[in-house]
Amino acid sequence: MPLFRHLIAFLLLAAFLVQSFSRTAVVVDYYSNTSTFARNCVNKARPLLHCNGKCQLMKKLKAIEDKEQSANQAYKSQLASDLMYSRSFFDIPEQACFMISCEHTQRQADATPVDRSYDLFHPPTQS
């Protein structure tokens, strides 16, 4: 059992580190394999630019940024739709009736209006 916990902790830590340092990994890959990046360079015909594959590095970094941005947009849209179509945060389900007094749920079932004061609070005036 402890080995299983250590394995899960290691996998979660590895996933966190890969996600956090993905850009750094691409930059390290560029500096360790500059010749490979230079072979795939788009600007081979213009040697005065001294690109040496930096264009490929920028393309990879842009792809990572776009992927993160689209994942962030998907998360935001899912969160917004969950909030739009969810029930009220303060709604008391009937299963929780045993934990609190059931007056609230019974009042909803009766559908009788409740007398509430809708006047604004005005502090007392000093005379």
MARLO-142327 format. One record per residue: residue number from 1; x, z, y of N, C-alpha, C, O in turn; chain. Coordinates in nm, 3 decimals. Layout:
BEGIN
+-----+---------+---------+---------+---------+---------+---------+---------+---------+---------+---------+---------+---------+-----+
! seq !      nx !      nz !      ny !     cax !     caz !     cay !      cx !      cz !      cy !      ox !      oz !      oy ! mol !
+-----+---------+---------+---------+---------+---------+---------+---------+---------+---------+---------+---------+---------+-----+
! NUM !       X !       Z !       Y !       X !       Z !       Y !       X !       Z !       Y !       X !       Z !       Y !   A !
...
+-----+---------+---------+---------+---------+---------+---------+---------+---------+---------+---------+---------+---------+-----+
//
This chain:
BEGIN
+-----+---------+---------+---------+---------+---------+---------+---------+---------+---------+---------+---------+---------+-----+
! seq !      nx !      nz !      ny !     cax !     caz !     cay !      cx !      cz !      cy !      ox !      oz !      oy ! mol !
+-----+---------+---------+---------+---------+---------+---------+---------+---------+---------+---------+---------+---------+-----+
!   1 !   0.081 !   0.000 !  -0.120 !   0.000 !   0.000 !   0.000 !   0.086 !   0.000 !   0.127 !   0.055 !  -0.076 !   0.219 !   A !
!   2 !   0.193 !   0.082 !   0.136 !   0.276 !   0.077 !   0.257 !   0.344 !  -0.058 !   0.275 !   0.365 !  -0.103 !   0.387 !   A !
!   3 !   0.380 !  -0.123 !   0.164 !   0.443 !  -0.255 !   0.174 !   0.346 !  -0.356 !   0.235 !   0.387 !  -0.441 !   0.314 !   A !
!   4 !   0.219 !  -0.346 !   0.199 !   0.116 !  -0.435 !   0.253 !   0.102 !  -0.412 !   0.404 !   0.089 !  -0.508 !   0.480 !   A !
!   5 !   0.104 !  -0.287 !   0.447 !   0.093 !  -0.256 !   0.590 !   0.214 !  -0.310 !   0.667 !   0.200 !  -0.364 !   0.776 !   A !
!   6 !   0.333 !  -0.294 !   0.608 !   0.453 !  -0.344 !   0.673 !   0.450 !  -0.496 !   0.682 !   0.492 !  -0.553 !   0.783 !   A !
!   7 !   0.401 !  -0.561 !   0.580 !   0.391 !  -0.707 !   0.580 !   0.295 !  -0.755 !   0.688 !   0.325 !  -0.850 !   0.761 !   A !
!   8 !   0.180 !  -0.690 !   0.698 !   0.081 !  -0.728 !   0.801 !   0.137 !  -0.702 !   0.940 !   0.120 !  -0.784 !   1.030 !   A !
!   9 !   0.203 !  -0.588 !   0.959 !   0.262 !  -0.558 !   1.089 !   0.369 !  -0.660 !   1.125 !   0.377 !  -0.703 !   1.240 !   A !
!  10 !   0.450 !  -0.699 !   1.029 !   0.554 !  -0.800 !   1.054 !   0.492 !  -0.934 !   1.090 !   0.539 !  -1.001 !   1.182 !   A !
!  11 !   0.387 !  -0.975 !   1.020 !   0.323 !  -1.103 !   1.049 !   0.258 !  -1.104 !   1.187 !   0.266 !  -1.203 !   1.260 !   A !
!  12 !   0.193 !  -0.994 !   1.224 !   0.132 !  -0.986 !   1.357 !   0.238 !  -0.988 !   1.466 !   0.222 !  -1.054 !   1.569 !   A !
!  13 !   0.348 !  -0.916 !   1.444 !   0.456 !  -0.916 !   1.541 !   0.518 !  -1.055 !   1.554 !   0.547 !  -1.100 !   1.665 !   A !
!  14 !   0.538 !  -1.123 !   1.442 !   0.595 !  -1.258 !   1.445 !   0.502 !  -1.354 !   1.518 !   0.549 !  -1.436 !   1.597 !   A !
!  15 !   0.371 !  -1.345 !   1.493 !   0.276 !  -1.432 !   1.563 !   0.277 !  -1.406 !   1.712 !   0.270 !  -1.499 !   1.793 !   A !
!  16 !   0.285 !  -1.280 !   1.750 !   0.290 !  -1.244 !   1.892 !   0.416 !  -1.300 !   1.957 !   0.410 !  -1.356 !   2.067 !   A !
!  17 !   0.530 !  -1.285 !   1.890 !   0.655 !  -1.333 !   1.947 !   0.659 !  -1.485 !   1.957 !   0.710 !  -1.539 !   2.056 !   A !
!  18 !   0.607 !  -1.554 !   1.857 !   0.604 !  -1.700 !   1.861 !   0.519 !  -1.749 !   1.977 !   0.556 !  -1.843 !   2.048 !   A !
!  19 !   0.404 !  -1.685 !   1.996 !   0.317 !  -1.727 !   2.104 !   0.378 !  -1.694 !   2.240 !   0.368 !  -1.773 !   2.334 !   A !
!  20 !   0.441 !  -1.579 !   2.251 !   0.497 !  -1.536 !   2.379 !   0.620 !  -1.617 !   2.421 !   0.639 !  -1.645 !   2.539 !   A !
!  21 !   0.701 !  -1.653 !   2.323 !   0.827 !  -1.718 !   2.356 !   0.832 !  -1.864 !   2.312 !   0.939 !  -1.915 !   2.280 !   A !
!  22 !   0.717 !  -1.932 !   2.310 !   0.716 !  -2.071 !   2.267 !   0.791 !  -2.161 !   2.365 !   0.861 !  -2.253 !   2.323 !   A !
!  23 !   0.777 !  -2.135 !   2.493 !   0.850 !  -2.216 !   2.592 !   1.000 !  -2.192 !   2.581 !   1.079 !  -2.286 !   2.590 !   A !
!  24 !   1.038 !  -2.069 !   2.561 !   1.180 !  -2.038 !   2.547 !   1.237 !  -2.107 !   2.424 !   1.350 !  -2.155 !   2.426 !   A !
!  25 !   1.159 !  -2.112 !   2.316 !   1.205 !  -2.179 !   2.195 !   1.228 !  -2.327 !   2.219 !   1.323 !  -2.384 !   2.165 !   A !
!  26 !   1.142 !  -2.390 !   2.298 !   1.159 !  -2.533 !   2.328 !   1.285 !  -2.555 !   2.412 !   1.358 !  -2.652 !   2.390 !   A !
!  27 !   1.310 !  -2.468 !   2.508 !   1.429 !  -2.482 !   2.592 !   1.556 !  -2.459 !   2.509 !   1.654 !  -2.532 !   2.525 !   A !
!  28 !   1.554 !  -2.359 !   2.422 !   1.669 !  -2.334 !   2.334 !   1.691 !  -2.453 !   2.242 !   1.805 !  -2.492 !   2.216 !   A !
!  29 !   1.583 !  -2.510 !   2.192 !   1.594 !  -2.629 !   2.107 !   1.656 !  -2.745 !   2.185 !   1.736 !  -2.820 !   2.130 !   A !
!  30 !   1.621 !  -2.758 !   2.311 !   1.678 !  -2.865 !   2.394 !   1.830 !  -2.848 !   2.408 !   1.906 !  -2.942 !   2.388 !   A !
!  31 !   1.871 !  -2.726 !   2.443 !   2.014 !  -2.704 !   2.464 !   2.094 !  -2.709 !   2.334 !   2.213 !  -2.741 !   2.335 !   A !
!  32 !   2.030 !  -2.678 !   2.222 !   2.103 !  -2.685 !   2.095 !   2.106 !  -2.827 !   2.039 !   2.198 !  -2.862 !   1.964 !   A !
!  33 !   2.009 !  -2.910 !   2.075 !   2.001 !  -3.048 !   2.025 !   1.991 !  -3.148 !   2.139 !   1.904 !  -3.235 !   2.137 !   A !
!  34 !   2.077 !  -3.137 !   2.238 !   2.070 !  -3.224 !   2.355 !   2.088 !  -3.370 !   2.316 !   2.026 !  -3.458 !   2.376 !   A !
!  35 !   2.171 !  -3.396 !   2.218 !   2.195 !  -3.536 !   2.178 !   2.068 !  -3.599 !   2.119 !   2.042 !  -3.717 !   2.142 !   A !
!  36 !   1.991 !  -3.522 !   2.043 !   1.865 !  -3.574 !   1.988 !   1.765 !  -3.604 !   2.099 !   1.697 !  -3.707 !   2.097 !   A !
!  37 !   1.758 !  -3.514 !   2.196 !   1.668 !  -3.537 !   2.310 !   1.714 !  -3.659 !   2.390 !   1.632 !  -3.737 !   2.437 !   A !
!  38 !   1.847 !  -3.675 !   2.406 !   1.899 !  -3.789 !   2.482 !   1.871 !  -3.921 !   2.412 !   1.851 !  -4.023 !   2.478 !   A !
!  39 !   1.870 !  -3.920 !   2.278 !   1.839 !  -4.044 !   2.204 !   1.694 !  -4.087 !   2.227 !   1.664 !  -4.206 !   2.229 !   A !
!  40 !   1.605 !  -3.991 !   2.243 !   1.463 !  -4.021 !   2.264 !   1.427 !  -4.033 !   2.411 !   1.309 !  -4.040 !   2.446 !   A !
!  41 !   1.526 !  -4.035 !   2.497 !   1.503 !  -4.036 !   2.642 !   1.434 !  -4.165 !   2.686 !   1.464 !  -4.273 !   2.636 !   A !
!  42 !   1.343 !  -4.151 !   2.780 !   1.269 !  -4.264 !   2.835 !   1.355 !  -4.338 !   2.936 !   1.337 !  -4.458 !   2.956 !   A !
!  43 !   1.447 !  -4.269 !   3.001 !   1.526 !  -4.326 !   3.109 !   1.662 !  -4.375 !   3.063 !   1.760 !  -4.362 !   3.138 !   A !
!  44 !   1.673 !  -4.431 !   2.944 !   1.801 !  -4.483 !   2.895 !   1.851 !  -4.599 !   2.982 !   1.971 !  -4.615 !   3.000 !   A !
!  45 !   1.759 !  -4.677 !   3.033 !   1.797 !  -4.794 !   3.113 !   1.850 !  -4.755 !   3.250 !   1.910 !  -4.837 !   3.319 !   A !
!  46 !   1.829 !  -4.631 !   3.292 !   1.873 !  -4.585 !   3.424 !   1.972 !  -4.469 !   3.407 !   1.934 !  -4.354 !   3.426 !   A !
!  47 !   2.095 !  -4.497 !   3.373 !   2.193 !  -4.389 !   3.347 !   2.232 !  -4.310 !   3.472 !   2.286 !  -4.200 !   3.460 !   A !
!  48 !   2.204 !  -4.364 !   3.591 !   2.239 !  -4.292 !   3.714 !   2.154 !  -4.166 !   3.733 !   2.190 !  -4.079 !   3.811 !   A !
!  49 !   2.042 !  -4.157 !   3.664 !   1.956 !  -4.039 !   3.677 !   2.015 !  -3.917 !   3.607 !   1.980 !  -3.803 !   3.639 !   A !
!  50 !   2.105 !  -3.939 !   3.511 !   2.163 !  -3.831 !   3.431 !   2.054 !  -3.743 !   3.370 !   2.060 !  -3.620 !   3.376 !   A !
!  51 !   1.955 !  -3.807 !   3.313 !   1.840 !  -3.736 !   3.254 !   1.882 !  -3.660 !   3.128 !   1.848 !  -3.543 !   3.112 !   A !
!  52 !   1.954 !  -3.724 !   3.040 !   2.004 !  -3.664 !   2.916 !   1.893 !  -3.596 !   2.835 !   1.917 !  -3.494 !   2.770 !   A !
!  53 !   1.775 !  -3.653 !   2.838 !   1.665 !  -3.600 !   2.756 !   1.581 !  -3.494 !   2.824 !   1.491 !  -3.439 !   2.761 !   A !
!  54 !   1.607 !  -3.465 !   2.951 !   1.526 !  -3.364 !   3.022 !   1.381 !  -3.410 !   3.037 !   1.290 !  -3.328 !   3.046 !   A !
!  55 !   1.361 !  -3.542 !   3.039 !   1.224 !  -3.594 !   3.046 !   1.147 !  -3.555 !   2.919 !   1.029 !  -3.522 !   2.926 !   A !
!  56 !   1.214 !  -3.559 !   2.804 !   1.149 !  -3.518 !   2.679 !   1.120 !  -3.368 !   2.680 !   1.015 !  -3.323 !   2.633 !   A !
!  57 !   1.214 !  -3.291 !   2.736 !   1.192 !  -3.147 !   2.748 !   1.071 !  -3.118 !   2.835 !   0.988 !  -3.034 !   2.800 !   A !
!  58 !   1.059 !  -3.188 !   2.948 !   0.945 !  -3.167 !   3.037 !   0.814 !  -3.207 !   2.971 !   0.712 !  -3.143 !   2.992 !   A !
!  59 !   0.816 !  -3.313 !   2.890 !   0.695 !  -3.354 !   2.819 !   0.651 !  -3.247 !   2.721 !   0.532 !  -3.218 !   2.710 !   A !
!  60 !   0.747 !  -3.189 !   2.649 !   0.711 !  -3.083 !   2.554 !   0.658 !  -2.959 !   2.624 !   0.562 !  -2.898 !   2.579 !   A !
!  61 !   0.722 !  -2.922 !   2.735 !   0.674 !  -2.805 !   2.811 !   0.535 !  -2.830 !   2.868 !   0.451 !  -2.740 !   2.870 !   A !
!  62 !   0.511 !  -2.952 !   2.915 !   0.378 !  -2.988 !   2.968 !   0.273 !  -2.983 !   2.858 !   0.161 !  -2.938 !   2.881 !   A !
!  63 !   0.309 !  -3.028 !   2.737 !   0.215 !  -3.024 !   2.625 !   0.180 !  -2.880 !   2.588 !   0.064 !  -2.850 !   2.558 !   A !
!  64 !   0.278 !  -2.791 !   2.590 !   0.251 !  -2.650 !   2.561 !   0.161 !  -2.590 !   2.668 !   0.068 !  -2.516 !   2.637 !   A !
!  65 !   0.187 !  -2.622 !   2.794 !   0.106 !  -2.570 !   2.904 !  -0.038 !  -2.621 !   2.894 !  -0.132 !  -2.544 !   2.914 !   A !
!  66 !  -0.055 !  -2.749 !   2.863 !  -0.190 !  -2.805 !   2.849 !  -0.265 !  -2.739 !   2.733 !  -0.385 !  -2.713 !   2.744 !   A !
!  67 !  -0.195 !  -2.714 !   2.624 !  -0.257 !  -2.650 !   2.509 !  -0.303 !  -2.508 !   2.543 !  -0.412 !  -2.467 !   2.505 !   A !
!  68 !  -0.219 !  -2.433 !   2.615 !  -0.256 !  -2.298 !   2.655 !  -0.373 !  -2.300 !   2.752 !  -0.463 !  -2.216 !   2.744 !   A !
!  69 !  -0.372 !  -2.396 !   2.844 !  -0.479 !  -2.405 !   2.942 !  -0.612 !  -2.441 !   2.876 !  -0.716 !  -2.387 !   2.913 !   A !
!  70 !  -0.610 !  -2.533 !   2.780 !  -0.735 !  -2.570 !   2.712 !  -0.787 !  -2.454 !   2.627 !  -0.908 !  -2.434 !   2.617 !   A !
!  71 !  -0.697 !  -2.378 !   2.565 !  -0.740 !  -2.261 !   2.489 !  -0.800 !  -2.156 !   2.582 !  -0.898 !  -2.090 !   2.546 !   A !
!  72 !  -0.742 !  -2.141 !   2.700 !  -0.794 !  -2.045 !   2.797 !  -0.932 !  -2.088 !   2.846 !  -1.021 !  -2.004 !   2.861 !   A !
!  73 !  -0.950 !  -2.217 !   2.872 !  -1.080 !  -2.269 !   2.916 !  -1.185 !  -2.250 !   2.807 !  -1.299 !  -2.214 !   2.836 !   A !
!  74 !  -1.147 !  -2.276 !   2.682 !  -1.241 !  -2.258 !   2.571 !  -1.282 !  -2.111 !   2.559 !  -1.399 !  -2.081 !   2.534 !   A !
!  75 !  -1.187 !  -2.020 !   2.577 !  -1.218 !  -1.877 !   2.571 !  -1.312 !  -1.837 !   2.684 !  -1.408 !  -1.764 !   2.662 !   A !
!  76 !  -1.285 !  -1.887 !   2.805 !  -1.371 !  -1.853 !   2.919 !  -1.512 !  -1.907 !   2.901 !  -1.609 !  -1.838 !   2.932 !   A !
!  77 !  -1.526 !  -2.030 !   2.851 !  -1.659 !  -2.086 !   2.833 !  -1.734 !  -2.012 !   2.722 !  -1.855 !  -1.992 !   2.733 !   A !
!  78 !  -1.664 !  -1.971 !   2.616 !  -1.728 !  -1.895 !   2.509 !  -1.772 !  -1.759 !   2.562 !  -1.881 !  -1.712 !   2.529 !   A !
!  79 !  -1.689 !  -1.695 !   2.643 !  -1.724 !  -1.565 !   2.700 !  -1.845 !  -1.577 !   2.792 !  -1.935 !  -1.493 !   2.789 !   A !
!  80 !  -1.847 !  -1.683 !   2.874 !  -1.960 !  -1.702 !   2.965 !  -2.088 !  -1.727 !   2.888 !  -2.193 !  -1.674 !   2.924 !   A !
!  81 !  -2.082 !  -1.807 !   2.782 !  -2.205 !  -1.833 !   2.706 !  -2.250 !  -1.708 !   2.631 !  -2.370 !  -1.685 !   2.615 !   A !
!  82 !  -2.156 !  -1.626 !   2.584 !  -2.194 !  -1.501 !   2.518 !  -2.265 !  -1.408 !   2.615 !  -2.362 !  -1.342 !   2.578 !   A !
!  83 !  -2.216 !  -1.402 !   2.739 !  -2.279 !  -1.314 !   2.837 !  -2.414 !  -1.369 !   2.883 !  -2.506 !  -1.292 !   2.910 !   A !
!  84 !  -2.425 !  -1.501 !   2.892 !  -2.550 !  -1.560 !   2.939 !  -2.663 !  -1.539 !   2.839 !  -2.777 !  -1.515 !   2.878 !   A !
!  85 !  -2.633 !  -1.549 !   2.711 !  -2.738 !  -1.547 !   2.611 !  -2.745 !  -1.417 !   2.534 !  -2.816 !  -1.409 !   2.433 !   A !
!  86 !  -2.675 !  -1.316 !   2.577 !  -2.681 !  -1.188 !   2.507 !  -2.794 !  -1.103 !   2.566 !  -2.841 !  -1.127 !   2.677 !   A !
!  87 !  -2.834 !  -1.005 !   2.490 !  -2.935 !  -0.913 !   2.540 !  -2.871 !  -0.821 !   2.642 !  -2.749 !  -0.823 !   2.661 !   A !
!  88 !  -2.951 !  -0.742 !   2.708 !  -2.901 !  -0.651 !   2.809 !  -2.800 !  -0.555 !   2.748 !  -2.811 !  -0.516 !   2.632 !   A !
!  89 !  -2.703 !  -0.516 !   2.829 !  -2.603 !  -0.421 !   2.782 !  -2.666 !  -0.283 !   2.757 !  -2.615 !  -0.206 !   2.676 !   A !
!  90 !  -2.774 !  -0.253 !   2.825 !  -2.832 !  -0.121 !   2.819 !  -2.955 !  -0.114 !   2.731 !  -3.025 !  -0.013 !   2.731 !   A !
!  91 !  -2.982 !  -0.217 !   2.656 !  -3.096 !  -0.218 !   2.567 !  -3.067 !  -0.126 !   2.448 !  -2.961 !  -0.133 !   2.387 !   A !
!  92 !  -3.162 !  -0.040 !   2.416 !  -3.143 !   0.054 !   2.306 !  -3.210 !  -0.002 !   2.183 !  -3.332 !  -0.017 !   2.181 !   A !
!  93 !  -3.134 !  -0.034 !   2.079 !  -3.197 !  -0.086 !   1.958 !  -3.277 !   0.023 !   1.888 !  -3.248 !   0.142 !   1.900 !   A !
!  94 !  -3.377 !  -0.020 !   1.814 !  -3.461 !   0.078 !   1.747 !  -3.389 !   0.150 !   1.635 !  -3.431 !   0.258 !   1.595 !   A !
!  95 !  -3.280 !   0.093 !   1.582 !  -3.204 !   0.160 !   1.478 !  -3.135 !   0.284 !   1.533 !  -3.104 !   0.375 !   1.457 !   A !
!  96 !  -3.110 !   0.288 !   1.663 !  -3.043 !   0.403 !   1.722 !  -3.142 !   0.512 !   1.760 !  -3.104 !   0.610 !   1.824 !   A !
!  97 !  -3.264 !   0.496 !   1.722 !  -3.368 !   0.590 !   1.761 !  -3.343 !   0.729 !   1.703 !  -3.383 !   0.828 !   1.764 !   A !
!  98 !  -3.278 !   0.738 !   1.590 !  -3.253 !   0.869 !   1.530 !  -3.146 !   0.946 !   1.607 !  -3.135 !   1.067 !   1.593 !   A !
!  99 !  -3.066 !   0.877 !   1.689 !  -2.957 !   0.943 !   1.761 !  -3.004 !   0.999 !   1.895 !  -2.947 !   1.097 !   1.943 !   A !
! 100 !  -3.106 !   0.939 !   1.955 !  -3.154 !   0.983 !   2.085 !  -3.305 !   0.997 !   2.077 !  -3.366 !   0.960 !   1.977 !   A !
! 101 !  -3.364 !   1.051 !   2.181 !  -3.510 !   1.062 !   2.180 !  -3.569 !   0.922 !   2.187 !  -3.515 !   0.835 !   2.255 !   A !
! 102 !  -3.678 !   0.901 !   2.119 !  -3.738 !   0.769 !   2.107 !  -3.838 !   0.739 !   2.218 !  -3.916 !   0.645 !   2.206 !   A !
! 103 !  -3.836 !   0.817 !   2.323 !  -3.933 !   0.794 !   2.431 !  -3.913 !   0.656 !   2.493 !  -4.010 !   0.588 !   2.526 !   A !
! 104 !  -3.789 !   0.616 !   2.509 !  -3.761 !   0.488 !   2.572 !  -3.819 !   0.373 !   2.490 !  -3.885 !   0.285 !   2.545 !   A !
! 105 !  -3.795 !   0.373 !   2.360 !  -3.846 !   0.264 !   2.278 !  -3.997 !   0.270 !   2.264 !  -4.062 !   0.166 !   2.256 !   A !
! 106 !  -4.054 !   0.390 !   2.263 !  -4.200 !   0.400 !   2.256 !  -4.261 !   0.350 !   2.385 !  -4.366 !   0.285 !   2.383 !   A !
! 107 !  -4.199 !   0.378 !   2.497 !  -4.250 !   0.332 !   2.625 !  -4.248 !   0.180 !   2.629 !  -4.340 !   0.118 !   2.683 !   A !
! 108 !  -4.145 !   0.117 !   2.572 !  -4.141 !  -0.028 !   2.569 !  -4.252 !  -0.083 !   2.480 !  -4.311 !  -0.187 !   2.511 !   A !
! 109 !  -4.281 !  -0.015 !   2.372 !  -4.385 !  -0.062 !   2.281 !  -4.523 !  -0.053 !   2.346 !  -4.608 !  -0.140 !   2.324 !   A !
! 110 !  -4.547 !   0.052 !   2.426 !  -4.676 !   0.066 !   2.493 !  -4.694 !  -0.036 !   2.605 !  -4.806 !  -0.077 !   2.634 !   A !
! 111 !  -4.587 !  -0.077 !   2.665 !  -4.587 !  -0.174 !   2.775 !  -4.670 !  -0.125 !   2.892 !  -4.737 !  -0.204 !   2.959 !   A !
! 112 !  -4.665 !   0.005 !   2.917 !  -4.734 !   0.060 !   3.033 !  -4.635 !   0.068 !   3.148 !  -4.518 !   0.100 !   3.127 !   A !
! 113 !  -4.681 !   0.039 !   3.269 !  -4.589 !   0.045 !   3.382 !  -4.545 !   0.189 !   3.410 !  -4.619 !   0.285 !   3.386 !   A !
! 114 !  -4.426 !   0.201 !   3.461 !  -4.370 !   0.332 !   3.492 !  -4.368 !   0.346 !   3.643 !  -4.327 !   0.255 !   3.714 !   A !
! 115 !  -4.413 !   0.462 !   3.691 !  -4.411 !   0.486 !   3.836 !  -4.268 !   0.512 !   3.880 !  -4.204 !   0.609 !   3.838 !   A !
! 116 !  -4.220 !   0.424 !   3.965 !  -4.086 !   0.439 !   4.019 !  -4.093 !   0.423 !   4.169 !  -4.172 !   0.345 !   4.221 !   A !
! 117 !  -4.011 !   0.496 !   4.235 !  -4.003 !   0.484 !   4.380 !  -3.901 !   0.377 !   4.413 !  -3.785 !   0.386 !   4.372 !   A !
! 118 !  -3.943 !   0.278 !   4.487 !  -3.853 !   0.171 !   4.525 !  -3.807 !   0.183 !   4.669 !  -3.745 !   0.092 !   4.724 !   A !
! 119 !  -3.836 !   0.297 !   4.730 !  -3.790 !   0.319 !   4.867 !  -3.640 !   0.343 !   4.868 !  -3.583 !   0.399 !   4.774 !   A !
! 120 !  -3.578 !   0.300 !   4.975 !  -3.435 !   0.325 !   4.991 !  -3.415 !   0.468 !   5.038 !  -3.498 !   0.524 !   5.108 !   A !
! 121 !  -3.303 !   0.524 !   4.998 !  -3.270 !   0.660 !   5.041 !  -3.229 !   0.658 !   5.186 !  -3.143 !   0.581 !   5.226 !   A !
! 122 !  -3.291 !   0.743 !   5.264 !  -3.255 !   0.759 !   5.404 !  -3.210 !   0.903 !   5.422 !  -3.286 !   0.995 !   5.392 !   A !
! 123 !  -3.090 !   0.924 !   5.471 !  -3.045 !   1.062 !   5.492 !  -3.127 !   1.129 !   5.600 !  -3.181 !   1.061 !   5.688 !   A !
! 124 !  -3.138 !   1.260 !   5.594 !  -3.219 !   1.329 !   5.695 !  -3.156 !   1.315 !   5.834 !  -3.035 !   1.316 !   5.850 !   A !
! 125 !  -3.243 !   1.302 !   5.930 !  -3.194 !   1.289 !   6.069 !  -3.183 !   1.427 !   6.130 !  -3.265 !   1.515 !   6.104 !   A !
! 126 !  -3.084 !   1.445 !   6.210 !  -3.067 !   1.575 !   6.279 !  -3.137 !   1.568 !   6.411 !  -3.123 !   1.472 !   6.487 !   A !
! 127 !  -3.212 !   1.670 !   6.438 !  -3.284 !   1.671 !   6.565 !  -3.231 !   1.773 !   6.660 !  -3.281 !   1.786 !   6.772 !   A !
+-----+---------+---------+---------+---------+---------+---------+---------+---------+---------+---------+---------+---------+-----+
//
